[in-house]
Structures are given as C-alpha cells and as structure tokens.
C-alpha cells in the first residue's frame, strides 16, 4: 500500500517549510528508498502563467526552494521545470520564472531552471488513449521526476493536483491540440491519467499551505489550509487532497478515472495515512468551482432541440469586457478557435466552443467567468 503524508505548515517561512518537507519525506520512507545516488531529479512544478506567489496560482517558490535544497544536501542534482500554458519558449518562460518568484530573490540560479524547449514523441504502451505522447525533451535531461503541484480548483476538471500537474510535460500549445481532440471531460481525464503514467513521477508533493478555491486554476481566491501533502502515488495523493477539501471525489474526473483504472480505491483501503488525520485537518467550507455540466438528453434527440437546451442549460465562458485589457491571450489559447476579437474585445461562438475553459485559465486579469445559466443553477439545487 502507498503512503500519503499530511503535515501541518502555517506559512511560507523557509525553515518551517523545509522542516515540514523533511517530516513529509520521513513519513513516506525517505529519499534513498526511491532515488539512486547522484540522480538528477526534475521538480515538475506548476507554473501556469505570470502570477506572483501570493496569488496561489503557481507552486510557491519557497516550497520549491526548500525541497530543492533538501535534495541537493542529500547529493542529488536538481532541475526545475514546467511547460506552462501558451508558447513554450525562452521569452515566455523567462517572464513566468521572474514574476512567479523563480529568480535570485528567492535563491534560484538560472542553471537550476529548465531552458530546453525541444520536444519528442514517446511511446506509452500502458496508456489507454494516447499510445504515443508528444512530450517535453527536458525529460531526457533527468533521471527521475518528482511532482510538486499546487492544491487548486479547476473550471473544467474541478480540481488540479498531482495528476493534472503532469499535463505540464506536454509542450506549450500542444496542450490545445489535446483539448481539441478530447473535448469530452471523461476522455480528457483519461488522457491526463495517461500523461501522468508517461511522466512517471516517483514521488509527489503538494503545496497546500495556501491553496486556491473558487474560480481556479488562475483566478480563484487564496485560502490558508496550512498543509504539506506527499505520497509515493500521485493518484492516491489527489484522492486524499479532495477528501481534505470536502470535495466529492466522484465529481473530480481525474480521481474518478484513477479509481476506474485501478490506481486508487474509493474507500482508502489501499492508502496508509501518515502524520495528521484527515478528519482533523478537513476544510469543510472550501469553495468548489461554480461550473457544473449536466445532460438531460439521450442520443437520438433532434439537433435543434439539443441546441435549444444547450443555450438554456450548458455552462459557458462569459467575458467581462469592462475588465478585459484586450491582450488576446484567450483568442490565442482557444483550441477550437471559437473566440473572435471585435474592437479588441473577445466574443465566443458557443456552437464551436468545447467548454475547455482555457480562456478562463489563461486570462491574466480574471475577465473570463465559467458561467452557469440561471435555469441550470435552479435545476442543480433541486
């Protein structure tokens, strides 16, 4: 059985975070149980976009620095990397590193960070949907992967943690292709599990000191959970994390698919909890994303009826043109090209929109809402 460690940590004070990580590592068996002498380790962080650490959008730099220092002190080499949303190139990544705190101010030297922007195709025979995956080439520069995710909500997937963090091993705009090819949320979740299998993180840590609730993954509200989570299994780590924030695991597609595929059970009979008890750290008032998709129609329903029901019930992105700065990030990121710009403001073709919410995810000013129509809000309360 896999262990999941739960350790309290009130704030991002370096010594406190480091001590909490040391305890977490001890709880799951120690580093030398999983790593070989001299291994070069990729710390696969979440660097979604240019957001300062206090926004809780990215893995906090102090959390990453403390973990990197522990590895270095134990004789391992470290590379810190991610392929965020949007273009995957030096100009884009430099800006994200700087704004997100992965700079000299927080103790990061340039050589610790990934600057390899190449990609390659990797065969994944144990994957379900994606037998060949185009992935970042910096996986060839390391020996093992450690996931260092952020505990956050997500408009499309409801929750993003250790498993979805591995989507950052898909290079840049290739992510949009996956969204376009797999608009169904269940297929997309299966693909995310495949990507996690392909990346094969040997250990997974989750920054839950300050999490994000509400309109995640980029424009939600920071909320203090005061927790450091760790496990030998990203699937089991996510299962425990959603339990802590009182989220129904059946409504989290990646967790549901992980259960269906046998990577984790639904009742914790394959998990050993070490450290704090779940019931003692549970955050009952955690705000889930407002998005919820429902279907009342069976196959065979006439198209014109489906379209009418979609207009009344289907969630959709909604743009606040007052806040919008006309940066066109949503337009550039939209996988099905459903967004058009008029007078520097975005408008969406709902018949083309696949409800991936990349526009909401990558909007730098929070001008996109995952909107539930009035009738849907009434129905889901019944």
HELIX and SHEET records of a PDB file:
HELIX    1   1 UNK A   14  UNK A   27  1                                  14    
HELIX    2   2 UNK A   31  UNK A   33  5                                   3    
HELIX    3   3 UNK A   53  UNK A   55  5                                   3    
HELIX    4   4 UNK A   61  UNK A   73  1                                  13    
HELIX    5   5 UNK A   90  UNK A   99  1                                  10    
HELIX    6   6 UNK A  104  UNK A  106  5                                   3    
HELIX    7   7 UNK A  110  UNK A  112  5                                   3    
HELIX    8   8 UNK A  137  UNK A  141  5                                   5    
HELIX    9   9 UNK A  162  UNK A  165  1                                   4    
HELIX   10  10 UNK A  166  UNK A  169  5                                   4    
HELIX   11  11 UNK A  174  UNK A  181  1                                   8    
HELIX   12  12 UNK A  185  UNK A  199  1                                  15    
HELIX   13  13 UNK A  234  UNK A  244  1                                  11    
HELIX   14  14 UNK A  249  UNK A  251  5                                   3    
HELIX   15  15 UNK A  253  UNK A  260  1                                   8    
HELIX   16  16 UNK A  278  UNK A  281  1                                   4    
HELIX   17  17 UNK A  303  UNK A  313  1                                  11    
HELIX   18  18 UNK A  329  UNK A  333  1                                   5    
HELIX   19  19 UNK A  358  UNK A  362  1                                   5    
HELIX   20  20 UNK A  374  UNK A  379  1                                   6    
SHEET    1   A 7 UNK A  77  UNK A  81  0                                        
SHEET    2   A 7 UNK A  40  UNK A  45  1                                        
SHEET    3   A 7 UNK A 144  UNK A 154  1                                        
SHEET    4   A 7 UNK A 201  UNK A 213  1                                        
SHEET    5   A 7 UNK A 221  UNK A 231 -1                                        
SHEET    6   A 7 UNK A   2  UNK A   8 -1                                        
SHEET    7   A 7 UNK A 271  UNK A 275  1                                        
SHEET    1   B 4 UNK A  77  UNK A  81  0                                        
SHEET    2   B 4 UNK A  40  UNK A  45  1                                        
SHEET    3   B 4 UNK A 144  UNK A 154  1                                        
SHEET    4   B 4 UNK A 158  UNK A 160 -1                                        
SHEET    1   C 2 UNK A 119  UNK A 123  0                                        
SHEET    2   C 2 UNK A 132  UNK A 136 -1                                        
SHEET    1   D 2 UNK A 316  UNK A 319  0                                        
SHEET    2   D 2 UNK A 368  UNK A 371 -1                                        
SHEET    1   E 2 UNK A 339  UNK A 342  0                                        
SHEET    2   E 2 UNK A 345  UNK A 348 -1                                        
END                                                                             
